[in-house]
């Protein structure tokens, strides 16, 4: 099942509820969402595919396992803290 930005406007609680319901129904999901809900969704997925288009004319797809995602998330958080300090 493909879910395209379905969780973008809902609360974190309703997003979690929906994800738990889909899990109980044993559905395999492809979730397309902006990063605003990634903190909720990340605990319910096994892999990540990020699409970026920084210059507006050449989209790039990064495929990450959950472990690779966690490493990049930690690196991003560390860099962000360094910049803020």
Secondary structure, DSSP 8 states (H G I E B T S, - for coil): -EEESTTSSS-HHHHHHHHHHHHHTT---EEE--GGGHHHHGGG-SEEEEEE-TTSS--EEEEEEHHHHHHHHHHHHHHHHHHH-
